[in-house]
Amino acid sequence: MPVSRIAPLSIMMPALATLALALTACAAPQVDQGVSASTASVGSGTYPNLNVPLQPASAQITPEERVATAEELRARRDGLAPAAATPPASSAAQLRQIGGSHAQGAISRIEGN
């Protein structure tokens, strides 16, 4: 039997299909995803001027209002801080008494007395 030097069509078809697909992918246009259309200056041919001051959306507070608000917040902070930092003496003594009696009660329950 003579051996055919040409590959059969059943072997060549998948290779040709793969080659055609690869060449089609190379011919496709490239898409640049670096800049979105919403931020790009489309069609104007110029770059946006970044030196123009921005317009605020609403009225801003004045320096006097800022100082008054900061002073009010400092006064509130200073008024609350000393009261929270040191508990009253009666409360500390009461907590010690409760702690001591609780410890004695827990020991007696554990020992079964």
Phi and psi in degrees as a GROMACS rama.xvg file:
@    title "Ramachandran Plot"
@    xaxis  label "Phi"
@    yaxis  label "Psi"
@TYPE xy
-77.0735  141.017  PRO-2
-91.268  127.227  VAL-3
-79.2609  129.736  SER-4
-84.0618  -11.8446  ARG-5
-95.6786  131.12  ILE-6
-66.005  144.284  ALA-7
-63.7542  156.261  PRO-8
-63.7491  -31.2136  LEU-9
-66.3745  -26.8027  SER-10
-84.8524  -34.1748  ILE-11
-76.8881  -30.3331  MET-12
-60.5689  -48.7847  MET-13
-62.6094  -36.2016  PRO-14
-66.7006  -42.1328  ALA-15
-65.6455  -38.5102  LEU-16
-64.8716  -41.004  ALA-17
-65.4741  -41.8534  THR-18
-63.6221  -42.2725  LEU-19
-63.6479  -41.1515  ALA-20
-64.8667  -41.9124  LEU-21
-64.4542  -42.2095  ALA-22
-67.3266  -34.2416  LEU-23
-66.0167  -39.0158  THR-24
-66.2794  -34.2717  ALA-25
-71.7885  -28.638  CYS-26
-84.086  -12.0881  ALA-27
-67.6187  144.972  ALA-28
-67.2764  145.873  PRO-29
-82.6651  137.989  GLN-30
-106.214  124.242  VAL-31
-91.0235  116.53  ASP-32
-101.317  16.3342  GLN-33
-74.4275  -34.8488  GLY-34
-129.385  131.658  VAL-35
-79.5008  156.166  SER-36
-67.5742  -24.7077  ALA-37
-73.3525  -26.6877  SER-38
-101.309  -12.8841  THR-39
-80.8316  150.497  ALA-40
-84.3715  93.5312  SER-41
-83.5265  122.419  VAL-42
75.7038  -5.13547  GLY-43
-83.7536  -26.8373  SER-44
77.6864  4.3579  GLY-45
-128.498  159.025  THR-46
-86.9769  150.567  TYR-47
-69.2272  145.693  PRO-48
-84.5135  111.267  ASN-49
-88.2156  -1.38845  LEU-50
-88.7598  -4.4078  ASN-51
-77.6527  128.027  VAL-52
-64.1555  141.706  PRO-53
-73.7712  146.043  LEU-54
-93.7698  125.738  GLN-55
-67.5465  149.522  PRO-56
-74.2381  -27.7746  ALA-57
-144.455  174.5  SER-58
-65.9407  135.411  ALA-59
-91.5111  157.635  GLN-60
-75.0413  149.921  ILE-61
-81.9198  162.395  THR-62
-58.8971  -33.8262  PRO-63
-66.1489  -41.2533  GLU-64
-64.5826  -38.909  GLU-65
-63.6125  -43.9477  ARG-66
-65.2237  -43.0905  VAL-67
-63.2224  -41.7905  ALA-68
-66.0748  -41.4627  THR-69
-64.2639  -41.3132  ALA-70
-64.8824  -39.917  GLU-71
-62.7758  -43.4455  GLU-72
-66.5646  -38.569  LEU-73
-63.4234  -40.9973  ARG-74
-64.1303  -41.848  ALA-75
-63.6215  -43.1324  ARG-76
-63.0503  -46.2944  ARG-77
-66.4159  -30.8535  ASP-78
-73.1792  -29.9762  GLY-79
-90.2049  -30.8438  LEU-80
-61.8362  -49.5901  ALA-81
-63.6572  -36.0227  PRO-82
-66.4756  -37.2181  ALA-83
-82.5203  -21.7304  ALA-84
-75.2617  -41.6168  ALA-85
-118.577  118.063  THR-86
-72.3899  155.493  PRO-87
-61.8331  150.863  PRO-88
-62.363  -37.3149  ALA-89
-64.0322  -35.6728  SER-90
-67.5317  -42.0398  SER-91
-63.6429  -43.6139  ALA-92
-64.5129  -40.2828  ALA-93
-64.3474  -40.7758  GLN-94
-65.1828  -38.5243  LEU-95
-62.972  -42.1393  ARG-96
-63.4545  -44.6633  GLN-97
-63.8723  -41.139  ILE-98
-62.0141  -42.2484  GLY-99
-66.3551  -43.757  GLY-100
-70.2708  -34.0157  SER-101
-65.5298  -43.0645  HIS-102
-62.2751  -44.4484  ALA-103
-64.3551  -39.8759  GLN-104
-66.0388  -39.9932  GLY-105
-67.0696  -41.1474  ALA-106
-63.5969  -42.8508  ILE-107
-66.5792  -35.9619  SER-108
-67.996  -38.0607  ARG-109
-66.744  -42.485  ILE-110
-79.1213  -12.2447  GLU-111
81.1041  24.2524  GLY-112
